[in-house]
């Protein structure tokens, strides 16, 4: 239940970041155009453009929308597992049923963590002097046949 609650909060937090970021990006971008058309000082236009640029970079670096989707999928899968367990008759909720729920919880958490790590790796720059081909040829990397 703690994991389910944590995923619910993570999903809500990512949704708020996504929606607020989208709204603020649209607002700052539109305001930049309006302020420029009104011949406001360049510092104001540049500041609004900088806010829009920062928000765009934040979205690319942290990808709250992807986090929202990942947390939502994980929450739903775990919620379904808990509901299935609760719908199991009380007499059938033995050690095997509890262990199956725990195993499913661990599986969902591991999949979510793996997805998060892959997404973070995809946004991280390669170390200096390393090409994409070098990174793919590293131990543990897989390559397609014929490459």
Phi, psi and omega per residue, in radians:
X1 nan -0.580 3.091
X2 -1.097 -0.748 3.134
X3 -1.126 -0.721 3.117
X4 -1.083 -0.750 3.126
X5 -1.152 -0.717 3.124
X6 -1.094 -0.755 3.121
X7 -1.121 -0.658 3.104
X8 -1.078 -0.778 3.129
X9 -1.163 -0.716 3.129
X10 -1.109 -0.708 3.125
X11 -1.116 -0.779 -3.138
X12 -1.133 -0.773 -3.134
X13 -1.079 -0.778 -3.140
X14 -1.159 -0.639 3.099
X15 -1.111 -0.779 -3.141
X16 -1.109 -0.786 3.103
X17 -1.064 -0.736 -3.140
X18 -1.106 -0.908 -3.082
X19 -1.182 -0.716 3.119
X20 -1.165 -0.736 3.119
X21 -1.092 -0.757 3.113
X22 -1.091 -0.795 -3.129
X23 -1.091 -0.830 -3.116
X24 -1.158 -0.608 3.084
X25 -1.132 -0.809 3.107
X26 -1.093 -0.768 -3.120
X27 -1.108 -0.815 -3.108
X28 -1.203 -0.624 3.109
X29 -1.165 -0.810 3.120
X30 -1.136 -0.703 -3.138
X31 -1.127 -0.603 3.105
X32 -1.052 -0.765 -3.135
X33 -1.169 -0.778 -3.122
X34 -1.121 -0.798 -3.119
X35 -1.111 -0.685 3.097
X36 -1.127 -0.722 3.141
X37 -1.158 -0.482 3.130
X38 -1.507 0.096 3.125
X39 1.023 0.712 3.076
X40 -1.261 2.862 3.112
X41 -0.976 2.559 -3.101
X42 -1.037 -0.552 -3.137
X43 -1.082 -0.634 3.132
X44 -1.223 -0.822 3.118
X45 -1.065 -0.763 -3.134
X46 -1.138 -0.667 3.123
X47 -1.128 -0.768 3.112
X48 -1.135 -0.697 3.097
X49 -1.134 -0.651 3.116
X50 -1.136 -0.667 3.090
X51 -1.099 -0.795 3.125
X52 -1.080 -0.729 3.127
X53 -1.144 -0.747 3.109
X54 -1.061 -0.812 -3.122
X55 -1.114 -0.638 3.089
X56 -1.144 -0.761 3.097
X57 -1.128 -0.700 3.101
X58 -1.044 -0.769 -3.137
X59 -1.114 -0.701 3.128
X60 -1.231 -0.646 -3.089
X61 -1.312 -0.723 -3.028
X62 -1.854 -0.281 3.055
X63 0.761 1.093 -3.115
X64 -1.104 -0.468 3.119
X65 -1.135 -0.765 3.099
X66 -1.122 -0.662 3.116
X67 -1.122 -0.686 3.111
X68 -1.065 -0.825 -3.141
X69 -1.117 -0.828 -3.117
X70 -1.069 -0.815 3.128
X71 -1.130 -0.656 3.125
X72 -1.142 -0.755 3.122
X73 -1.140 -0.763 3.132
X74 -1.130 -0.758 3.118
X75 -1.047 -0.794 -3.116
X76 -1.098 -0.768 3.139
X77 -1.092 -0.768 3.140
X78 -1.217 -0.682 3.098
X79 -1.044 -0.755 3.114
X80 -1.100 -0.696 3.118
X81 -1.126 -0.713 3.125
X82 -1.166 -0.744 3.122
X83 -1.088 -0.770 3.100
X84 -1.025 -0.749 3.130
X85 -1.110 -0.769 -3.129
X86 -1.190 -0.480 3.110
X87 -1.397 -0.231 3.072
X88 -1.191 2.327 3.132
X89 -0.952 2.521 -3.086
X90 -0.898 -0.709 -3.106
X91 -1.144 -0.442 -3.110
X92 -1.584 -0.057 3.142
X93 -1.434 1.165 -3.122
X94 -1.566 -3.005 -3.128
X95 -1.050 -0.640 -3.135
X96 -1.143 -0.721 3.126
X97 -1.165 -0.730 3.101
X98 -1.130 -0.736 3.128
X99 -1.130 -0.658 3.107
X100 -1.108 -0.681 3.101
X101 -1.171 -0.729 3.109
X102 -1.108 -0.765 3.132
X103 -1.076 -0.715 3.123
X104 -1.153 -0.681 3.102
X105 -1.086 -0.796 3.119
X106 -1.110 -0.737 3.131
X107 -1.060 -0.792 -3.132
X108 -1.143 -0.762 3.129
X109 -1.101 -0.743 3.135
X110 -1.123 -0.731 3.129
X111 -1.121 -0.712 3.123
X112 -1.154 -0.773 3.117
X113 -1.104 -0.681 3.114
X114 -1.117 -0.778 3.134
X115 -1.105 -0.713 3.120
X116 -1.109 -0.794 -3.124
X117 -1.114 -0.718 3.126
X118 -1.127 -0.711 3.128
X119 -1.143 -0.720 3.121
X120 -1.136 -0.749 3.119
X121 -1.071 -0.639 -3.124
X122 -1.171 -0.456 -3.115
X123 -1.677 -0.137 -3.130
X124 -1.498 2.411 3.097
X125 -1.231 2.681 3.068
X126 -1.207 2.633 3.070
X127 -1.035 2.638 -3.138
X128 -0.975 2.401 3.104
X129 1.443 0.069 -3.140
X130 -1.901 2.278 3.074
X131 -1.686 2.906 3.103
X132 -1.041 -0.671 3.111
X133 -1.105 -0.682 3.098
X134 -1.096 -0.740 -3.110
X135 -1.149 -0.642 -3.140
X136 -1.279 -0.471 -3.127
X137 -1.523 -0.016 -3.123
X138 -1.145 2.721 3.114
X139 -0.969 2.385 3.134
X140 1.593 -0.246 3.115
X141 -1.426 2.590 3.125
X142 -1.874 2.616 3.076
X143 -2.228 2.695 -3.120
X144 -1.409 2.712 3.106
X145 -1.046 2.427 3.105
X146 1.508 0.038 -3.135
X147 -1.729 nan nan
